[in-house]
Amino acid sequence: MASDDAAMTRMVRSQVARRSIDASMLNIRVSHGIVYLGGIIRVLRTHADMDLTKEMELISTVLRSKQGVREVIWEVTQRT
């Protein structure tokens, strides 16, 4: 199961990296199909008018559509 969690963690990192958010202070952990995203997220300077909450919802939707993902839990602080 640990290798599945490691592979899923890499997939989550890849999906988050595709979005217009600064996730440099985001901790991503996967345990038994549950994705935990914690830390601080920011809007990229080049996308200052973006709605961070909507972006998080979109990321959650994409992740939940992936095989093996049971839940997505956000424990983040949003900074502008």
Biopython code that builds the backbone (N, CA, C, O; Angstrom):
import numpy as np
from Bio.PDB.StructureBuilder import StructureBuilder

atoms = [
    (1, "MET", "N", (0.820, -1.199, 0.000)),
    (1, "MET", "CA", (0.000, 0.000, 0.000)),
    (1, "MET", "C", (0.859, 1.256, 0.000)),
    (1, "MET", "O", (0.468, 2.275, -0.570)),
    (2, "ALA", "N", (2.030, 1.194, 0.636)),
    (2, "ALA", "CA", (2.894, 2.375, 0.705)),
    (2, "ALA", "C", (3.337, 2.827, -0.676)),
    (2, "ALA", "O", (3.437, 4.026, -0.938)),
    (3, "SER", "N", (3.607, 1.862, -1.570)),
    (3, "SER", "CA", (4.025, 2.248, -2.920)),
    (3, "SER", "C", (2.872, 2.896, -3.682)),
    (3, "SER", "O", (3.088, 3.797, -4.492)),
    (4, "ASP", "N", (1.637, 2.431, -3.420)),
    (4, "ASP", "CA", (0.471, 3.066, -4.032)),
    (4, "ASP", "C", (0.336, 4.503, -3.548)),
    (4, "ASP", "O", (0.048, 5.404, -4.337)),
    (5, "ASP", "N", (0.542, 4.718, -2.256)),
    (5, "ASP", "CA", (0.457, 6.059, -1.692)),
    (5, "ASP", "C", (1.549, 6.960, -2.276)),
    (5, "ASP", "O", (1.300, 8.134, -2.550)),
    (6, "ALA", "N", (2.750, 6.420, -2.466)),
    (6, "ALA", "CA", (3.849, 7.206, -3.037)),
    (6, "ALA", "C", (3.544, 7.587, -4.478)),
    (6, "ALA", "O", (3.787, 8.723, -4.884)),
    (7, "ALA", "N", (3.018, 6.652, -5.247)),
    (7, "ALA", "CA", (2.661, 6.935, -6.643)),
    (7, "ALA", "C", (1.539, 7.967, -6.704)),
    (7, "ALA", "O", (1.553, 8.862, -7.549)),
    (8, "MET", "N", (0.575, 7.834, -5.807)),
    (8, "MET", "CA", (-0.537, 8.776, -5.779)),
    (8, "MET", "C", (-0.058, 10.164, -5.360)),
    (8, "MET", "O", (-0.555, 11.167, -5.873)),
    (9, "THR", "N", (0.891, 10.234, -4.442)),
    (9, "THR", "CA", (1.455, 11.515, -4.015)),
    (9, "THR", "C", (2.114, 12.213, -5.202)),
    (9, "THR", "O", (1.950, 13.420, -5.377)),
    (10, "ARG", "N", (2.855, 11.469, -6.014)),
    (10, "ARG", "CA", (3.479, 12.050, -7.216)),
    (10, "ARG", "C", (2.417, 12.565, -8.184)),
    (10, "ARG", "O", (2.587, 13.628, -8.782)),
    (11, "MET", "N", (1.326, 11.820, -8.341)),
    (11, "MET", "CA", (0.239, 12.242, -9.226)),
    (11, "MET", "C", (-0.395, 13.530, -8.707)),
    (11, "MET", "O", (-0.681, 14.439, -9.487)),
    (12, "VAL", "N", (-0.614, 13.612, -7.398)),
    (12, "VAL", "CA", (-1.219, 14.810, -6.809)),
    (12, "VAL", "C", (-0.298, 16.011, -7.017)),
    (12, "VAL", "O", (-0.762, 17.086, -7.399)),
    (13, "ARG", "N", (0.997, 15.841, -6.770)),
    (13, "ARG", "CA", (1.958, 16.927, -6.994)),
    (13, "ARG", "C", (1.905, 17.407, -8.445)),
    (13, "ARG", "O", (1.950, 18.609, -8.708)),
    (14, "SER", "N", (1.812, 16.482, -9.365)),
    (14, "SER", "CA", (1.738, 16.830, -10.780)),
    (14, "SER", "C", (0.474, 17.634, -11.092)),
    (14, "SER", "O", (0.531, 18.623, -11.824)),
    (15, "GLN", "N", (-0.652, 17.215, -10.543)),
    (15, "GLN", "CA", (-1.916, 17.915, -10.789)),
    (15, "GLN", "C", (-1.898, 19.314, -10.179)),
    (15, "GLN", "O", (-2.381, 20.262, -10.798)),
    (16, "VAL", "N", (-1.351, 19.452, -8.984)),
    (16, "VAL", "CA", (-1.291, 20.764, -8.331)),
    (16, "VAL", "C", (-0.355, 21.686, -9.106)),
    (16, "VAL", "O", (-0.626, 22.880, -9.237)),
    (17, "ALA", "N", (0.740, 21.138, -9.617)),
    (17, "ALA", "CA", (1.719, 21.945, -10.362)),
    (17, "ALA", "C", (1.138, 22.521, -11.651)),
    (17, "ALA", "O", (1.646, 23.517, -12.166)),
    (18, "ARG", "N", (0.096, 21.916, -12.168)),
    (18, "ARG", "CA", (-0.536, 22.392, -13.406)),
    (18, "ARG", "C", (-1.401, 23.626, -13.193)),
    (18, "ARG", "O", (-1.769, 24.306, -14.150)),
    (19, "ARG", "N", (-1.721, 23.909, -11.944)),
    (19, "ARG", "CA", (-2.614, 25.008, -11.630)),
    (19, "ARG", "C", (-1.831, 26.289, -11.401)),
    (19, "ARG", "O", (-0.610, 26.258, -11.244)),
    (20, "SER", "N", (-2.518, 27.396, -11.381)),
    (20, "SER", "CA", (-1.895, 28.723, -11.231)),
    (20, "SER", "C", (-1.815, 29.146, -9.772)),
    (20, "SER", "O", (-2.224, 30.247, -9.405)),
    (21, "ILE", "N", (-1.279, 28.251, -8.950)),
    (21, "ILE", "CA", (-1.112, 28.581, -7.542)),
    (21, "ILE", "C", (0.345, 28.364, -7.148)),
    (21, "ILE", "O", (1.053, 27.558, -7.750)),
    (22, "ASP", "N", (0.775, 29.094, -6.134)),
    (22, "ASP", "CA", (2.103, 28.901, -5.560)),
    (22, "ASP", "C", (1.955, 27.851, -4.469)),
    (22, "ASP", "O", (1.436, 28.127, -3.388)),
    (23, "ALA", "N", (2.415, 26.651, -4.768)),
    (23, "ALA", "CA", (2.292, 25.547, -3.823)),
    (23, "ALA", "C", (3.641, 25.206, -3.189)),
    (23, "ALA", "O", (3.837, 24.095, -2.695)),
    (24, "SER", "N", (4.559, 26.156, -3.205)),
    (24, "SER", "CA", (5.901, 25.892, -2.683)),
    (24, "SER", "C", (5.895, 25.606, -1.176)),
    (24, "SER", "O", (6.825, 24.983, -0.663)),
    (25, "MET", "N", (4.868, 26.049, -0.473)),
    (25, "MET", "CA", (4.766, 25.792, 0.967)),
    (25, "MET", "C", (3.606, 24.843, 1.272)),
    (25, "MET", "O", (3.062, 24.842, 2.376)),
    (26, "LEU", "N", (3.237, 24.036, 0.272)),
    (26, "LEU", "CA", (2.137, 23.091, 0.425)),
    (26, "LEU", "C", (2.702, 21.702, 0.698)),
    (26, "LEU", "O", (3.553, 21.212, -0.044)),
    (27, "ASN", "N", (2.230, 21.082, 1.752)),
    (27, "ASN", "CA", (2.632, 19.732, 2.098)),
    (27, "ASN", "C", (1.564, 18.783, 1.567)),
    (27, "ASN", "O", (0.384, 18.934, 1.882)),
    (28, "ILE", "N", (1.976, 17.809, 0.763)),
    (28, "ILE", "CA", (1.045, 16.853, 0.176)),
    (28, "ILE", "C", (1.354, 15.476, 0.738)),
    (28, "ILE", "O", (2.494, 15.014, 0.708)),
    (29, "ARG", "N", (0.312, 14.832, 1.251)),
    (29, "ARG", "CA", (0.474, 13.495, 1.815)),
    (29, "ARG", "C", (-0.739, 12.664, 1.408)),
    (29, "ARG", "O", (-1.866, 13.159, 1.399)),
    (30, "VAL", "N", (-0.503, 11.407, 1.074)),
    (30, "VAL", "CA", (-1.586, 10.496, 0.731)),
    (30, "VAL", "C", (-1.484, 9.282, 1.637)),
    (30, "VAL", "O", (-0.414, 8.693, 1.789)),
    (31, "SER", "N", (-2.592, 8.920, 2.226)),
    (31, "SER", "CA", (-2.639, 7.745, 3.087)),
    (31, "SER", "C", (-3.910, 6.962, 2.792)),
    (31, "SER", "O", (-5.016, 7.452, 3.020)),
    (32, "HIS", "N", (-3.751, 5.765, 2.292)),
    (32, "HIS", "CA", (-4.875, 4.872, 1.994)),
    (32, "HIS", "C", (-5.933, 5.541, 1.119)),
    (32, "HIS", "O", (-7.131, 5.377, 1.349)),
    (33, "GLY", "N", (-5.483, 6.296, 0.115)),
    (33, "GLY", "CA", (-6.402, 6.928, -0.825)),
    (33, "GLY", "C", (-6.962, 8.263, -0.382)),
    (33, "GLY", "O", (-7.747, 8.872, -1.108)),
    (34, "ILE", "N", (-6.576, 8.729, 0.793)),
    (34, "ILE", "CA", (-7.034, 10.033, 1.274)),
    (34, "ILE", "C", (-5.896, 11.029, 1.065)),
    (34, "ILE", "O", (-4.784, 10.832, 1.553)),
    (35, "VAL", "N", (-6.193, 12.098, 0.335)),
    (35, "VAL", "CA", (-5.201, 13.122, 0.010)),
    (35, "VAL", "C", (-5.306, 14.244, 1.032)),
    (35, "VAL", "O", (-6.371, 14.829, 1.229)),
    (36, "TYR", "N", (-4.186, 14.529, 1.675)),
    (36, "TYR", "CA", (-4.115, 15.623, 2.644)),
    (36, "TYR", "C", (-3.236, 16.719, 2.052)),
    (36, "TYR", "O", (-2.083, 16.474, 1.698)),
    (37, "LEU", "N", (-3.778, 17.920, 1.946)),
    (37, "LEU", "CA", (-3.040, 19.078, 1.459)),
    (37, "LEU", "C", (-2.999, 20.088, 2.595)),
    (37, "LEU", "O", (-4.040, 20.589, 3.021)),
    (38, "GLY", "N", (-1.817, 20.384, 3.081)),
    (38, "GLY", "CA", (-1.686, 21.276, 4.226)),
    (38, "GLY", "C", (-0.590, 22.297, 4.015)),
    (38, "GLY", "O", (0.312, 22.093, 3.202)),
    (39, "GLY", "N", (-0.665, 23.387, 4.739)),
    (39, "GLY", "CA", (0.354, 24.424, 4.650)),
    (39, "GLY", "C", (-0.227, 25.736, 4.169)),
    (39, "GLY", "O", (-1.333, 26.125, 4.544)),
    (40, "ILE", "N", (0.542, 26.407, 3.333)),
    (40, "ILE", "CA", (0.156, 27.726, 2.825)),
    (40, "ILE", "C", (0.118, 27.683, 1.307)),
    (40, "ILE", "O", (1.038, 27.173, 0.667)),
    (41, "ILE", "N", (-0.950, 28.220, 0.737)),
    (41, "ILE", "CA", (-1.022, 28.364, -0.718)),
    (41, "ILE", "C", (-1.274, 29.823, -1.056)),
    (41, "ILE", "O", (-1.905, 30.563, -0.300)),
    (42, "ARG", "N", (-0.770, 30.207, -2.194)),
    (42, "ARG", "CA", (-0.923, 31.587, -2.671)),
    (42, "ARG", "C", (-1.263, 31.570, -4.160)),
    (42, "ARG", "O", (-1.050, 30.582, -4.863)),
    (43, "VAL", "N", (-1.787, 32.675, -4.597)),
    (43, "VAL", "CA", (-2.004, 32.889, -6.024)),
    (43, "VAL", "C", (-0.658, 33.307, -6.618)),
    (43, "VAL", "O", (0.087, 34.071, -6.005)),
    (44, "LEU", "N", (-0.355, 32.802, -7.808)),
    (44, "LEU", "CA", (0.856, 33.249, -8.487)),
    (44, "LEU", "C", (0.737, 34.731, -8.810)),
    (44, "LEU", "O", (-0.352, 35.216, -9.117)),
    (45, "ARG", "N", (1.831, 35.438, -8.743)),
    (45, "ARG", "CA", (1.819, 36.884, -9.012)),
    (45, "ARG", "C", (1.260, 37.205, -10.392)),
    (45, "ARG", "O", (0.635, 38.249, -10.581)),
    (46, "THR", "N", (1.475, 36.332, -11.341)),
    (46, "THR", "CA", (0.996, 36.572, -12.708)),
    (46, "THR", "C", (-0.506, 36.344, -12.853)),
    (46, "THR", "O", (-1.086, 36.660, -13.892)),
    (47, "HIS", "N", (-1.136, 35.795, -11.815)),
    (47, "HIS", "CA", (-2.579, 35.525, -11.839)),
    (47, "HIS", "C", (-3.250, 36.130, -10.611)),
    (47, "HIS", "O", (-4.049, 35.468, -9.948)),
    (48, "ALA", "N", (-2.933, 37.364, -10.311)),
    (48, "ALA", "CA", (-3.376, 38.014, -9.079)),
    (48, "ALA", "C", (-4.896, 38.099, -8.928)),
    (48, "ALA", "O", (-5.390, 38.207, -7.805)),
    (49, "ASP", "N", (-5.641, 38.055, -10.019)),
    (49, "ASP", "CA", (-7.095, 38.188, -9.944)),
    (49, "ASP", "C", (-7.819, 36.848, -9.814)),
    (49, "ASP", "O", (-9.049, 36.810, -9.860)),
    (50, "MET", "N", (-7.093, 35.769, -9.657)),
    (50, "MET", "CA", (-7.680, 34.440, -9.580)),
    (50, "MET", "C", (-8.341, 34.206, -8.213)),
    (50, "MET", "O", (-7.861, 34.702, -7.193)),
    (51, "ASP", "N", (-9.433, 33.455, -8.201)),
    (51, "ASP", "CA", (-10.135, 33.090, -6.974)),
    (51, "ASP", "C", (-9.521, 31.790, -6.451)),
    (51, "ASP", "O", (-9.727, 30.724, -7.031)),
    (52, "LEU", "N", (-8.777, 31.881, -5.369)),
    (52, "LEU", "CA", (-8.047, 30.737, -4.826)),
    (52, "LEU", "C", (-8.985, 29.632, -4.346)),
    (52, "LEU", "O", (-8.673, 28.449, -4.490)),
    (53, "THR", "N", (-10.121, 30.005, -3.782)),
    (53, "THR", "CA", (-11.083, 29.009, -3.305)),
    (53, "THR", "C", (-11.634, 28.194, -4.467)),
    (53, "THR", "O", (-11.755, 26.974, -4.363)),
    (54, "LYS", "N", (-11.965, 28.847, -5.555)),
    (54, "LYS", "CA", (-12.463, 28.122, -6.734)),
    (54, "LYS", "C", (-11.378, 27.217, -7.304)),
    (54, "LYS", "O", (-11.670, 26.113, -7.765)),
    (55, "GLU", "N", (-10.147, 27.669, -7.276)),
    (55, "GLU", "CA", (-9.035, 26.864, -7.774)),
    (55, "GLU", "C", (-8.872, 25.609, -6.911)),
    (55, "GLU", "O", (-8.612, 24.525, -7.433)),
    (56, "MET", "N", (-9.023, 25.755, -5.607)),
    (56, "MET", "CA", (-8.958, 24.603, -4.710)),
    (56, "MET", "C", (-10.096, 23.622, -4.999)),
    (56, "MET", "O", (-9.887, 22.409, -4.981)),
    (57, "GLU", "N", (-11.287, 24.136, -5.263)),
    (57, "GLU", "CA", (-12.420, 23.278, -5.600)),
    (57, "GLU", "C", (-12.164, 22.513, -6.895)),
    (57, "GLU", "O", (-12.491, 21.331, -6.999)),
    (58, "LEU", "N", (-11.580, 23.188, -7.875)),
    (58, "LEU", "CA", (-11.260, 22.538, -9.143)),
    (58, "LEU", "C", (-10.218, 21.433, -8.944)),
    (58, "LEU", "O", (-10.354, 20.341, -9.496)),
    (59, "ILE", "N", (-9.191, 21.718, -8.162)),
    (59, "ILE", "CA", (-8.177, 20.707, -7.874)),
    (59, "ILE", "C", (-8.812, 19.510, -7.174)),
    (59, "ILE", "O", (-8.501, 18.364, -7.503)),
    (60, "SER", "N", (-9.693, 19.765, -6.218)),
    (60, "SER", "CA", (-10.379, 18.678, -5.502)),
    (60, "SER", "C", (-11.184, 17.822, -6.461)),
    (60, "SER", "O", (-11.144, 16.594, -6.379)),
    (61, "THR", "N", (-11.913, 18.452, -7.370)),
    (61, "THR", "CA", (-12.732, 17.725, -8.336)),
    (61, "THR", "C", (-11.866, 16.846, -9.229)),
    (61, "THR", "O", (-12.192, 15.684, -9.470)),
    (62, "VAL", "N", (-10.763, 17.406, -9.717)),
    (62, "VAL", "CA", (-9.858, 16.636, -10.582)),
    (62, "VAL", "C", (-9.273, 15.460, -9.815)),
    (62, "VAL", "O", (-9.225, 14.342, -10.327)),
    (63, "LEU", "N", (-8.830, 15.708, -8.592)),
    (63, "LEU", "CA", (-8.222, 14.626, -7.808)),
    (63, "LEU", "C", (-9.225, 13.529, -7.482)),
    (63, "LEU", "O", (-8.892, 12.346, -7.548)),
    (64, "ARG", "N", (-10.447, 13.910, -7.133)),
    (64, "ARG", "CA", (-11.458, 12.903, -6.789)),
    (64, "ARG", "C", (-11.828, 12.038, -7.992)),
    (64, "ARG", "O", (-12.326, 10.925, -7.824)),
    (65, "SER", "N", (-11.591, 12.535, -9.190)),
    (65, "SER", "CA", (-11.901, 11.749, -10.386)),
    (65, "SER", "C", (-10.818, 10.712, -10.690)),
    (65, "SER", "O", (-11.009, 9.856, -11.554)),
    (66, "LYS", "N", (-9.691, 10.781, -9.995)),
    (66, "LYS", "CA", (-8.586, 9.857, -10.220)),
    (66, "LYS", "C", (-8.831, 8.548, -9.478)),
    (66, "LYS", "O", (-9.331, 8.535, -8.354)),
    (67, "GLN", "N", (-8.471, 7.461, -10.129)),
    (67, "GLN", "CA", (-8.656, 6.144, -9.534)),
    (67, "GLN", "C", (-7.850, 6.028, -8.243)),
    (67, "GLN", "O", (-6.671, 6.381, -8.199)),
    (68, "GLY", "N", (-8.491, 5.535, -7.210)),
    (68, "GLY", "CA", (-7.827, 5.315, -5.941)),
    (68, "GLY", "C", (-7.984, 6.440, -4.935)),
    (68, "GLY", "O", (-7.730, 6.244, -3.746)),
    (69, "VAL", "N", (-8.401, 7.624, -5.392)),
    (69, "VAL", "CA", (-8.581, 8.747, -4.474)),
    (69, "VAL", "C", (-9.964, 8.646, -3.843)),
    (69, "VAL", "O", (-10.983, 8.677, -4.533)),
    (70, "ARG", "N", (-9.977, 8.526, -2.533)),
    (70, "ARG", "CA", (-11.257, 8.406, -1.812)),
    (70, "ARG", "C", (-11.748, 9.746, -1.301)),
    (70, "ARG", "O", (-12.952, 10.000, -1.265)),
    (71, "GLU", "N", (-10.808, 10.615, -0.900)),
    (71, "GLU", "CA", (-11.194, 11.906, -0.335)),
    (71, "GLU", "C", (-10.035, 12.876, -0.464)),
    (71, "GLU", "O", (-8.875, 12.470, -0.535)),
    (72, "VAL", "N", (-10.361, 14.173, -0.493)),
    (72, "VAL", "CA", (-9.361, 15.240, -0.539)),
    (72, "VAL", "C", (-9.638, 16.165, 0.635)),
    (72, "VAL", "O", (-10.735, 16.709, 0.768)),
    (73, "ILE", "N", (-8.640, 16.335, 1.481)),
    (73, "ILE", "CA", (-8.797, 17.158, 2.680)),
    (73, "ILE", "C", (-7.809, 18.314, 2.619)),
    (73, "ILE", "O", (-6.597, 18.108, 2.545)),
    (74, "TRP", "N", (-8.340, 19.531, 2.653)),
    (74, "TRP", "CA", (-7.527, 20.746, 2.634)),
    (74, "TRP", "C", (-7.361, 21.256, 4.052)),
    (74, "TRP", "O", (-8.345, 21.484, 4.756)),
    (75, "GLU", "N", (-6.122, 21.434, 4.469)),
    (75, "GLU", "CA", (-5.804, 22.037, 5.764)),
    (75, "GLU", "C", (-4.793, 23.154, 5.480)),
    (75, "GLU", "O", (-3.637, 23.085, 5.899)),
    (76, "VAL", "N", (-5.252, 24.179, 4.763)),
    (76, "VAL", "CA", (-4.341, 25.223, 4.278)),
    (76, "VAL", "C", (-4.744, 26.602, 4.761)),
    (76, "VAL", "O", (-5.879, 26.850, 5.170)),
    (77, "THR", "N", (-3.777, 27.473, 4.696)),
    (77, "THR", "CA", (-3.985, 28.894, 4.909)),
    (77, "THR", "C", (-3.810, 29.566, 3.559)),
    (77, "THR", "O", (-2.812, 29.339, 2.875)),
    (78, "GLN", "N", (-4.765, 30.386, 3.174)),
    (78, "GLN", "CA", (-4.670, 31.106, 1.901)),
    (78, "GLN", "C", (-4.023, 32.463, 2.139)),
    (78, "GLN", "O", (-4.417, 33.212, 3.034)),
    (79, "ARG", "N", (-3.032, 32.759, 1.327)),
    (79, "ARG", "CA", (-2.375, 34.058, 1.420)),
    (79, "ARG", "C", (-2.443, 34.732, 0.055)),
    (79, "ARG", "O", (-2.428, 34.074, -0.985)),
    (80, "THR", "N", (-2.516, 36.052, 0.085)),
    (80, "THR", "CA", (-2.543, 36.796, -1.174)),
    (80, "THR", "C", (-1.231, 37.506, -1.380)),
    (80, "THR", "O", (-1.051, 38.192, -2.387)),
]
sb = StructureBuilder()
sb.init_structure("model")
sb.init_model(0)
sb.init_chain("A")
sb.init_seg("    ")
for serial, (resi, resn, name, xyz) in enumerate(atoms, 1):
    if name == "N":
        sb.init_residue(resn, " ", resi, " ")
    sb.init_atom(name, np.array(xyz, "f"), 0.0, 1.0, " ", f" {name:<3s}", serial, name[0])
structure = sb.get_structure()
